[in-house]
Amino acid sequence: MFISDELGKQQPIALITGANAGIGQVTALELAKKGIRVVLATRSEQSTQPLLDRIRQMTQSSESALWLPLDLADLASVRACAQSFLALNVPLRYLINNAGVAGAKGLTAQGFEWAFGVNHLGHFLLTRLLLERLKQSPEARVVTVASRAHLLALSGMNWDALQRTTQSLTAAKEYGVSKLANILFSAELGRQLVGTGVSAYSVHPGVVATSLWRHVPKFFLPILKMRPMLTAEQGARTTLHCVLDAPQTETGLYYADARVQSPSKIAQDLELARHLWEQSMQWTAAYAH
Ligand SMILES: NC(=O)c1ccc[n+]([C@@H]2O[C@H](COP(=O)([O-])OP(=O)(O)OC[C@H]3O[C@@H](n4cnc5c(N)ncnc54)[C@H](OP(=O)(O)O)[C@@H]3O)[C@@H](O)[C@H]2O)c1
């Protein structure tokens, strides 16, 4: 048993995607230090085990951290992850949509462009399935890790391209589109949740030295490293700010350097956000029950 109902009421629970590495790993560890119980939703138990052990040892409790399998590139896996969480019958206070890929190419199990499918659509479905549970917690939050790379999506969303394999050489354009989708999703989520007690935040963590860049072509790396990269600890700062400190009233906004910032003009397009929401509802409909 991960946690009893009674404990769940006293100690908030956070579900963090991609918690086995980089920014997600630091986020989970820091939340656990604050007494928050963490559900680590990742692709591999083996790569998550060291963090599970560390948190359980640190808190002296086997109930302080739990692993759930999640492959965001397959909506059936996303549904199974949400169902496993719901079956625990415990409250959910914080959902942290952190996992992401950059530079990888291909199609997800349901035929979506890889970055869009993993970074946006998988998280869209996860949030959709966990929303009612979030609404049952006071002051619940959904924090979605986006990126300043949304600026690469200069012409917005090409709807046809979202259901084709990755076309660009570096996959940077597709990554930018997926991160634009993260911001639009969070803005629309915030708008729809006004009055429910759940607030939504999207985050740019900075340019951080993590394994995110492992698929990016070598010639791209010097551009990234023109300025010193942040550590994962520094990169987790804005996510942690949105989980723990940002006002509930600032819902739907975009954060960088632990404060509200303006994303691109396209990322503020409410019509586009609404349209993306409707499309994403349709694309995930078969997995939403
Ligand atoms: N690093 C930066 O400079 C930077 C800048 C802006 C935004 N971001 C965003 O920050 C977030 C965290 O990235 P990071 O820098 O911490 O990179 P990271 O160390 O590579 O972590 C990415 C995480 O996402 C997981 N992931 C990848 N594909 C997945 C899938 N199909 N299903 C489930 N999980 C999957 C990875 O799991 P595996 O270990 O199994 O691959 C890993 O846990 C991402 O959303 C990224 O876009 C990062």
The ligand as an ORCA input file, in Angstrom:
! r2SCAN-3c Opt
* xyz 0 1
  N      17.375     20.716    -20.596
  C      16.991     21.895    -21.077
  O      17.814     22.765    -21.430
  C      15.533     22.210    -21.254
  C      15.181     23.466    -21.744
  C      13.826     23.760    -21.897
  C      12.878     22.829    -21.558
  N      13.246     21.602    -21.088
  C      12.190     20.628    -20.757
  O      12.438     20.112    -19.469
  C      11.794     18.845    -19.346
  C      12.730     17.862    -18.657
  O      13.839     17.633    -19.503
  P      15.315     17.425    -18.965
  O      16.126     18.554    -19.456
  O      15.308     17.106    -17.521
  O      15.764     16.160    -19.842
  P      16.113     14.658    -19.466
  O      17.103     14.593    -18.393
  O      16.403     13.994    -20.773
  O      14.731     14.117    -18.906
  C      13.670     13.875    -19.765
  C      12.748     12.882    -19.108
  O      11.663     12.609    -20.004
  C      11.508     11.202    -20.066
  N      10.886     10.736    -21.302
  C      11.344     10.853    -22.572
  N      10.531     10.215    -23.411
  C       9.528      9.681    -22.659
  C       8.399      8.875    -22.950
  N       8.118      8.459    -24.190
  N       7.599      8.507    -21.932
  C       7.873      8.868    -20.662
  N       8.937      9.611    -20.326
  C       9.761     10.004    -21.320
  C      12.915     10.664    -19.949
  O      12.868      9.290    -19.636
  P      14.007      8.264    -20.142
  O      15.136      8.413    -19.167
  O      13.307      6.943    -20.083
  O      14.390      8.667    -21.537
  C      13.428     11.530    -18.825
  O      12.986     11.071    -17.597
  C      11.402     18.435    -20.763
  O      10.026     18.658    -20.944
  C      12.193     19.393    -21.646
  O      11.567     19.630    -22.878
  C      14.555     21.275    -20.901
*
